[in-house]
C-alpha cells in the first residue's frame, strides 16, 4: 500500500470507527493476521469516546456552525473528536483563543458542542463523507 497524498483528507474519530465497523462486518478477508485484533481494540477504544454518540448529520451541523468563528480545520477536528465542555478546554484547543474569540463566541461554541455531545438519532448523512468534503475549509 502506498500513501499518495497524506493530506488529502482528515477523518474524525466517528468516521474511523464507522469505517472499522464496516470493515469488520464485511465478508472480505484482508489477509493480515493481526488486523482483526487491531480493529477490535481500536473500535473498543473509540466506543469509550464521545464519537460513540455522534452522527454524520450532527458533525456536519457542528462544522457549519463553526464556520463563523474562522477556526482552522485542525481546531474543528479537535473539537469534534473531544468536544469541549468549558472555556478552559476551548482555550487549550484554539490557538490564541483569548485574542481571536470573545466571551460570547466561546459561549456559543460551548452551546454547539453540547449539541454535538448529546446522543442523536441514526445518521442521516452519507456514510463515508469526510470532514474535508463537509467543511470546505483549507488547511491552516
Secondary structure, DSSP 8 states (H G I E B T S, - for coil): ---S-TTS----HHHHHHHHHHHHHSS---S-TTHHHHHHHHHHHHTTSGGGG--HHHHHHHHHHHGGGT--HHHHHHHHHT---SHHHHHHHSTTHHHH--HHHHHHHHHHHHHHHS--SS--S-TT--HHHHH-----
